[in-house]
Protein backbone atom coordinates (compact mmCIF):
# COMPACT_ATOMS: atom_id res chain seq x y z
CA UNK A 1 0.00 0.00 0.00
CA UNK A 2 2.48 2.69 -1.14
CA UNK A 3 -0.06 5.51 -0.87
CA UNK A 4 -0.82 4.82 2.79
CA UNK A 5 2.82 4.15 3.58
CA UNK A 6 3.92 7.47 2.08
CA UNK A 7 1.36 9.45 4.06
CA UNK A 8 2.23 7.56 7.27
CA UNK A 9 5.92 8.36 6.83
CA UNK A 10 5.08 12.02 6.15
CA UNK A 11 2.97 12.15 9.33
CA UNK A 12 5.79 10.55 11.32
CA UNK A 13 8.33 12.99 9.81
CA UNK A 14 6.21 15.96 10.87
CA UNK A 15 5.83 14.58 14.40
CA UNK A 16 9.58 13.98 14.69
CA UNK A 17 10.24 17.45 13.32
CA UNK A 18 7.87 18.96 15.89
CA UNK A 19 9.70 17.09 18.67
CA UNK A 20 13.04 18.37 17.45
CA UNK A 21 14.32 15.00 16.17
CA UNK A 22 15.72 16.10 12.80
CA UNK A 23 17.43 12.77 12.13
CA UNK A 24 14.21 10.76 12.51
CA UNK A 25 12.30 13.28 10.39
CA UNK A 26 14.81 13.02 7.54
CA UNK A 27 14.77 9.21 7.80
CA UNK A 28 11.00 9.12 7.27
CA UNK A 29 11.24 11.51 4.31
CA UNK A 30 14.01 9.35 2.82
CA UNK A 31 11.58 6.43 2.95
CA UNK A 32 9.09 8.50 0.92
CA UNK A 33 11.89 9.20 -1.57
CA UNK A 34 12.38 5.44 -1.90
CA UNK A 35 8.66 4.83 -2.45
CA UNK A 36 8.63 7.59 -5.09
CA UNK A 37 11.50 5.95 -6.98
CA UNK A 38 10.04 2.45 -6.72
CA UNK A 39 6.62 3.55 -7.98
CA UNK A 40 7.87 6.29 -10.34
CA UNK A 41 5.34 8.54 -8.62
CA UNK A 42 5.93 12.26 -8.97
CA UNK A 43 3.19 12.86 -6.40
CA UNK A 44 5.12 10.97 -3.72
CA UNK A 45 8.19 12.95 -4.74
CA UNK A 46 6.13 16.13 -4.25
CA UNK A 47 5.08 14.97 -0.76
CA UNK A 48 8.71 14.41 0.18
CA UNK A 49 9.75 17.83 -1.09
CA UNK A 50 6.89 20.17 -0.22
CA UNK A 51 6.62 20.04 3.57
CA UNK A 52 7.92 22.12 6.48
CA UNK A 53 10.61 19.57 7.37
CA UNK A 54 12.46 20.07 4.09
CA UNK A 55 11.46 23.67 3.38
CA UNK A 56 10.87 25.38 6.69
CA UNK A 57 9.08 28.73 6.69
CA UNK A 58 11.87 31.09 7.68
CA UNK A 59 13.67 33.55 5.44
CA UNK A 60 16.84 31.44 5.79
CA UNK A 61 15.24 28.34 4.26
CA UNK A 62 16.67 26.59 1.21
CA UNK A 63 15.40 28.57 -1.79
CA UNK A 64 16.74 26.00 -4.24
CA UNK A 65 14.71 23.26 -2.53
CA UNK A 66 11.67 25.54 -2.57
CA UNK A 67 12.13 26.26 -6.29
CA UNK A 68 12.35 22.54 -7.10
CA UNK A 69 9.27 21.74 -5.01
CA UNK A 70 7.21 24.50 -6.59
CA UNK A 71 8.28 23.51 -10.10
CA UNK A 72 7.12 19.98 -9.36
CA UNK A 73 3.82 21.25 -7.95
CA UNK A 74 3.25 23.35 -11.06
CA UNK A 75 3.93 20.40 -13.36
CA UNK A 76 1.45 18.31 -11.34
CA UNK A 77 -1.07 21.19 -11.39
CA UNK A 78 -1.33 20.78 -7.64
CA UNK A 79 -3.02 23.58 -5.72
CA UNK A 80 -3.02 21.87 -2.34
CA UNK A 81 -0.35 21.40 0.31
CA UNK A 82 -0.93 18.27 2.43
CA UNK A 83 0.13 18.72 6.06
CA UNK A 84 1.06 22.38 5.62
CA UNK A 85 -0.92 24.88 7.65
CA UNK A 86 -2.32 27.79 5.67
CA UNK A 87 -0.05 30.31 7.39
CA UNK A 88 2.99 28.10 6.68
CA UNK A 89 2.04 27.83 3.02
CA UNK A 90 1.49 31.61 2.82
CA UNK A 91 4.96 32.21 4.29
CA UNK A 92 6.57 29.82 1.80
CA UNK A 93 4.80 31.39 -1.16
CA UNK A 94 5.73 34.88 0.04
CA UNK A 95 9.39 33.82 0.14
CA UNK A 96 9.07 32.44 -3.37
CA UNK A 97 7.51 35.68 -4.66
CA UNK A 98 10.27 37.74 -3.04
CA UNK A 99 12.84 35.62 -4.89
CA UNK A 100 10.76 35.63 -8.12
CA UNK A 101 10.39 31.83 -8.04
CA UNK A 102 7.44 30.35 -9.99
CA UNK A 103 5.63 33.68 -9.72
CA UNK A 104 2.53 32.85 -11.76
CA UNK A 105 2.05 29.47 -10.08
CA UNK A 106 2.46 30.97 -6.59
CA UNK A 107 -0.09 33.66 -7.35
CA UNK A 108 -2.52 31.05 -8.69
CA UNK A 109 -2.21 28.95 -5.51
CA UNK A 110 -2.75 32.03 -3.34
CA UNK A 111 -5.87 33.03 -5.28
CA UNK A 112 -7.38 29.55 -5.40
CA UNK A 113 -6.88 28.94 -1.69
CA UNK A 114 -7.67 32.58 -0.76
CA UNK A 115 -4.58 32.74 1.43
CA UNK A 116 -4.05 35.74 3.68
CA UNK A 117 -0.64 37.43 3.47
CA UNK A 118 1.80 36.20 6.14
CA UNK A 119 1.69 38.15 9.37
CA UNK A 120 4.71 39.86 10.89
CA UNK A 121 6.70 40.38 7.70
CA UNK A 122 6.84 42.63 4.65
CA UNK A 123 4.37 41.44 2.03
CA UNK A 124 5.89 41.13 -1.48
CA UNK A 125 4.67 43.67 -4.01
CA UNK A 126 3.60 40.80 -6.29
CA UNK A 127 1.30 39.26 -3.67
CA UNK A 128 -2.10 38.91 -5.47
CA UNK A 129 -4.47 40.77 -3.20
CA UNK A 130 -8.04 40.15 -4.43
CA UNK A 131 -8.66 43.90 -4.27
CA UNK A 132 -6.14 46.72 -4.71
CA UNK A 133 -7.17 50.31 -4.10
CA UNK A 134 -5.24 53.33 -5.27
CA UNK A 135 -5.88 56.66 -3.56
CA UNK A 136 -2.53 58.47 -3.92
CA UNK A 137 -2.20 60.52 -7.09
CA UNK A 138 -5.58 59.29 -8.32
CA UNK A 139 -8.34 56.86 -7.44
CA UNK A 140 -8.88 53.38 -8.79
CA UNK A 141 -9.99 49.89 -7.78
CA UNK A 142 -8.31 46.83 -9.30
CA UNK A 143 -9.79 43.35 -8.84
CA UNK A 144 -7.44 40.39 -9.16
CA UNK A 145 -9.92 37.95 -10.65
CA UNK A 146 -13.56 39.01 -10.27
CA UNK A 147 -15.37 41.47 -12.50
CA UNK A 148 -16.73 44.66 -10.90
CA UNK A 149 -20.40 44.58 -9.96
CA UNK A 150 -22.84 46.48 -12.13
CA UNK A 151 -25.04 49.42 -11.23
CA UNK A 152 -24.37 52.94 -9.98
CA UNK A 153 -21.06 52.88 -8.14
CA UNK A 154 -20.68 56.51 -7.16
CA UNK A 155 -22.10 56.26 -3.65
CA UNK A 156 -20.48 52.89 -2.79
CA UNK A 157 -17.08 54.15 -3.92
CA UNK A 158 -17.56 57.34 -1.92
CA UNK A 159 -18.20 55.16 1.12
CA UNK A 160 -14.97 53.27 0.37
CA UNK A 161 -13.07 56.55 0.14
CA UNK A 162 -14.53 57.73 3.44
CA UNK A 163 -13.57 54.53 5.25
CA UNK A 164 -9.99 54.87 4.01
CA UNK A 165 -9.81 58.59 4.82
CA UNK A 166 -11.16 58.08 8.33
CA UNK A 167 -8.57 55.49 9.23
CA UNK A 168 -9.33 52.22 7.39
CA UNK A 169 -9.65 50.33 10.67
CA UNK A 170 -12.55 50.41 13.11
CA UNK A 171 -14.23 53.48 11.67
CA UNK A 172 -17.37 54.16 13.77
CA UNK A 173 -20.63 53.68 11.90
CA UNK A 174 -21.94 56.92 13.38
CA UNK A 175 -18.95 58.82 11.98
CA UNK A 176 -19.56 57.42 8.50
CA UNK A 177 -23.24 58.31 8.67
CA UNK A 178 -22.38 61.88 9.67
CA UNK A 179 -19.80 62.12 6.88
CA UNK A 180 -22.00 60.84 4.04
CA UNK A 181 -25.58 61.54 5.19
CA UNK A 182 -25.32 64.56 7.52
CA UNK A 183 -28.89 65.71 6.83
CA UNK A 184 -30.62 62.39 7.58
CA UNK A 185 -31.97 61.10 10.87
CA UNK A 186 -29.89 58.43 12.60
CA UNK A 187 -31.95 55.35 11.66
CA UNK A 188 -32.38 56.40 8.04
CA UNK A 189 -28.70 57.23 7.67
CA UNK A 190 -27.77 53.86 9.18
CA UNK A 191 -30.08 52.04 6.74
CA UNK A 192 -28.50 53.93 3.84
CA UNK A 193 -25.10 52.86 5.11
CA UNK A 194 -26.14 49.18 5.23
CA UNK A 195 -27.49 49.33 1.69
CA UNK A 196 -24.46 51.15 0.34
CA UNK A 197 -22.08 48.77 2.10
CA UNK A 198 -23.87 45.80 0.54
CA UNK A 199 -23.51 47.35 -2.92
CA UNK A 200 -19.83 48.11 -2.27
CA UNK A 201 -19.09 44.51 -1.28
CA UNK A 202 -20.81 43.31 -4.45
CA UNK A 203 -18.74 45.70 -6.52
CA UNK A 204 -15.50 44.45 -4.92
CA UNK A 205 -16.52 40.84 -5.46
CA UNK A 206 -15.97 39.68 -1.88
CA UNK A 207 -18.34 39.79 1.05
CA UNK A 208 -15.39 39.78 3.45
CA UNK A 209 -13.70 42.81 1.87
CA UNK A 210 -15.25 45.09 4.51
CA UNK A 211 -16.02 44.01 8.06
CA UNK A 212 -18.80 45.43 10.28
CA UNK A 213 -18.05 44.59 13.90
CA UNK A 214 -19.00 46.20 17.20
CA UNK A 215 -20.41 49.34 15.61
CA UNK A 216 -17.37 49.92 13.40
CA UNK A 217 -16.40 49.18 9.80
CA UNK A 218 -12.91 48.09 8.78
CA UNK A 219 -11.26 47.17 5.53
CA UNK A 220 -10.12 43.54 5.60
CA UNK A 221 -6.38 43.95 5.12
CA UNK A 222 -5.96 40.25 4.30
CA UNK A 223 -8.03 40.72 1.15
CA UNK A 224 -7.67 44.42 0.31
CA UNK A 225 -4.48 46.39 -0.29
CA UNK A 226 -4.82 50.16 0.20
CA UNK A 227 -1.86 52.18 -1.06
CA UNK A 228 -2.39 55.01 1.43
CA UNK A 229 -2.34 52.63 4.40
CA UNK A 230 0.72 50.82 3.08
CA UNK A 231 2.54 54.13 2.57
CA UNK A 232 1.60 55.44 6.02
CA UNK A 233 2.70 52.25 7.78
CA UNK A 234 5.97 51.99 5.87
CA UNK A 235 6.98 55.63 6.32
CA UNK A 236 6.03 55.74 9.99
CA UNK A 237 8.11 52.61 10.65
CA UNK A 238 11.08 54.02 8.70
CA UNK A 239 10.99 57.32 10.60
CA UNK A 240 10.82 55.51 13.93
CA UNK A 241 13.73 53.24 12.99
CA UNK A 242 15.75 56.19 11.60
CA UNK A 243 16.62 53.94 8.66
CA UNK A 244 17.47 56.05 5.60
CA UNK A 245 17.37 53.17 3.11
CA UNK A 246 13.98 52.09 4.42
CA UNK A 247 12.82 55.70 4.32
CA UNK A 248 13.75 56.09 0.66
CA UNK A 249 11.78 52.96 -0.21
CA UNK A 250 8.75 54.18 1.74
CA UNK A 251 8.77 57.57 0.01
CA UNK A 252 8.48 55.84 -3.37
CA UNK A 253 5.03 54.60 -2.32
CA UNK A 254 3.70 58.17 -2.35
CA UNK A 255 2.46 58.83 -5.89
CA UNK A 256 0.70 62.11 -5.22
CA UNK A 257 -1.98 63.71 -3.03
CA UNK A 258 -4.78 61.64 -1.52
CA UNK A 259 -7.82 61.54 -3.84
CA UNK A 260 -6.76 64.53 -5.95
CA UNK A 261 -9.74 66.03 -7.73
CA UNK A 262 -11.96 63.23 -6.44
CA UNK A 263 -13.43 64.56 -3.24
CA UNK A 264 -13.13 67.79 -1.29
CA UNK A 265 -15.25 66.77 1.68
CA UNK A 266 -13.76 67.68 5.06
CA UNK A 267 -12.77 64.07 5.78
CA UNK A 268 -10.95 63.78 2.44
CA UNK A 269 -9.13 67.08 2.93
CA UNK A 270 -8.06 66.05 6.43
CA UNK A 271 -6.58 62.75 5.18
CA UNK A 272 -4.92 64.53 2.24
CA UNK A 273 -3.21 66.98 4.60
CA UNK A 274 -2.13 64.25 7.05
CA UNK A 275 -0.53 62.11 4.34
CA UNK A 276 1.06 65.13 2.66
CA UNK A 277 2.64 66.24 5.92
CA UNK A 278 3.93 62.74 6.59
CA UNK A 279 5.47 62.55 3.12
CA UNK A 280 7.13 65.94 3.43
CA UNK A 281 8.45 65.03 6.89
CA UNK A 282 10.21 62.03 5.38
CA UNK A 283 11.53 64.10 2.47
CA UNK A 284 12.93 66.77 4.78
CA UNK A 285 14.62 64.12 6.92
CA UNK A 286 16.42 62.68 3.89
CA UNK A 287 17.26 66.07 2.40
CA UNK A 288 18.99 67.02 5.65
CA UNK A 289 20.89 63.73 5.56
CA UNK A 290 21.95 64.15 1.92
CA UNK A 291 23.01 67.74 2.52
CA UNK A 292 25.04 66.75 5.58
CA UNK A 293 26.69 63.92 3.66
CA UNK A 294 27.52 66.23 0.76
CA UNK A 295 25.55 64.05 -1.67
CA UNK A 296 24.24 66.82 -3.94
CA UNK A 297 22.99 64.46 -6.66
CA UNK A 298 20.82 62.53 -4.20
CA UNK A 299 19.60 65.84 -2.76
CA UNK A 300 18.62 67.18 -6.18
CA UNK A 301 16.94 63.94 -7.25
CA UNK A 302 14.80 63.74 -4.11
CA UNK A 303 13.92 67.45 -4.14
CA UNK A 304 12.89 67.25 -7.81
CA UNK A 305 10.61 64.28 -7.04
CA UNK A 306 9.11 66.07 -4.05
CA UNK A 307 8.22 69.31 -5.85
CA UNK A 308 6.75 67.33 -8.75
CA UNK A 309 4.36 65.63 -6.33
CA UNK A 310 3.83 68.53 -3.90
CA UNK A 311 4.62 71.77 -5.76
CA UNK A 312 3.31 73.99 -2.93
CA UNK A 313 6.03 72.84 -0.48
CA UNK A 314 7.74 76.23 -0.58
CA UNK A 315 10.74 75.32 1.61
CA UNK A 316 11.64 72.42 -0.69
CA UNK A 317 11.07 74.55 -3.79
CA UNK A 318 13.44 77.17 -2.38
CA UNK A 319 16.02 74.54 -1.38
CA UNK A 320 15.92 73.04 -4.88
CA UNK A 321 16.52 76.39 -6.57
CA UNK A 322 19.43 77.15 -4.22
CA UNK A 323 20.90 73.67 -4.78
CA UNK A 324 20.89 74.25 -8.54
CA UNK A 325 22.69 77.55 -8.04
CA UNK A 326 25.31 76.01 -5.75
CA UNK A 327 25.88 73.28 -8.35
CA UNK A 328 26.50 75.89 -11.05
CA UNK A 329 23.28 74.99 -12.88
CA UNK A 330 21.88 78.51 -13.18
CA UNK A 331 19.68 77.60 -16.16
CA UNK A 332 18.03 74.81 -14.20
CA UNK A 333 17.57 77.19 -11.27
CA UNK A 334 15.71 79.67 -13.49
CA UNK A 335 13.52 76.91 -14.95
CA UNK A 336 12.71 75.62 -11.46
CA UNK A 337 11.79 79.12 -10.34
CA UNK A 338 9.47 79.66 -13.32
CA UNK A 339 7.73 76.32 -12.76
CA UNK A 340 7.36 77.15 -9.09
CA UNK A 341 5.97 80.59 -9.85
CA UNK A 342 3.44 79.16 -12.32
CA UNK A 343 2.19 76.63 -9.75
CA UNK A 344 1.78 79.15 -6.92
CA UNK A 345 0.13 81.78 -9.11
CA UNK A 346 -2.30 79.25 -10.59
CA UNK A 347 -3.25 77.71 -7.25
CA UNK A 348 -2.85 80.54 -4.71
CA UNK A 349 -2.66 83.70 -6.81
CA UNK A 350 0.60 84.87 -5.27
CA UNK A 351 4.26 83.92 -4.95
CA UNK A 352 5.68 83.25 -1.46
CA UNK A 353 8.17 85.81 -0.25
CA UNK A 354 10.52 83.02 0.86
CA UNK A 355 11.19 82.03 -2.77
CA UNK A 356 13.31 84.58 -4.59
CA UNK A 357 14.24 84.72 -8.24
CA UNK A 358 17.77 83.41 -8.89
Steps between C-alpha positions, in 0.01 A plus 500: 500500500748769386246782527424431866864433579610832350244698698587311821869580456416866432289513818782340699754744349288797606462362853875440529566847363263651757683313778834628378628163372640610163671167433178299538309752288751474215496119526123491447524739204777284351257208513251707297780570251549124467128439445497776236787336311354150526158610374625774264247725672559872465226560757693311768807698398294818549395384849863444594604842373214734587473487879630708791769245589685550172400860429441671831321835500779736599680746276817289535340190347643325195373698200634243255297226671196728496546572128522128419192420709294776342607401149384147574170627641443710189568205270252291702248788495474459875331780692500329838767453765442187712606545863593866456302750703360791302727752672804279429405473134445878480847560647661261251323657204593849620866394510468362149344824371776706662757288315292501177463120508205352305319833527190417296452162668541650849245769424257239366531290818446808717188600306349152488550439871421864593809516719553800725841669479744377767489695823802671652699552181514725195253381238652469149378754247393213272270346762160465320263686727143438377438875516752782456397859561693802383436833671835681464533705183162377377224257588446152365389151601668194348352152546735204468252256351136606538319746277364819660133492594256690283280794590567852625831494684538863598358475851662163586840626387452819700436282804823311425690828477354618830596180681858534376518872581365449851759241590424173316468311828210508744332807356186568710174452313369824648799690360439360152132589517586857600758524221280372216142570615526802733143615431327168575365371829708233673294192406457605138868583463593163651269318256658689210840393627396132512365515146803682365738262676321203344536655154868576565574140599328380183707739293824375660398139446555384858263511793795499740669803342345728764423392855222642722575416862405661830359814341804558279597426140849391398665408175614137507874541452542130418293547185536870416819697440466877549796702374447783749505262797806319368682831449406631845610181676827474309601864545405511867708187566797641305491830690483319833791273406702795361587275206585711194490212251161392631384861490593539134303187413197622695502839327471327162155376605367857497376566146324828567232660719220293651196490268606799289202650322278220629353633820530823695288398797649591838599139572682471166682830549607397850648170375666678206671745736608227745660286229659802332658611826629150567654481153666839531632409846676200349632707209640767731669235714680356197584839351673595825690171491606542136606859560703401806665217308583731210303282257369777273375264228283307746378831644402634158332176393286480814412871497397480133272203577350679799411824320353302210261330742447790743579824314369722783772385745671839490800409719590210270443713190737762641758237600490350150560835331791576735647152444499558124680830550762346729557227240562761230178410317360852470280409202335221696454738793314748278281224354419371849408850612268554202326166556463583867361844424247357253375247757459752783335763281257247352405346834540783754519816290826617654866405532642433849749756621735221611567401137712755318593514135853369435 
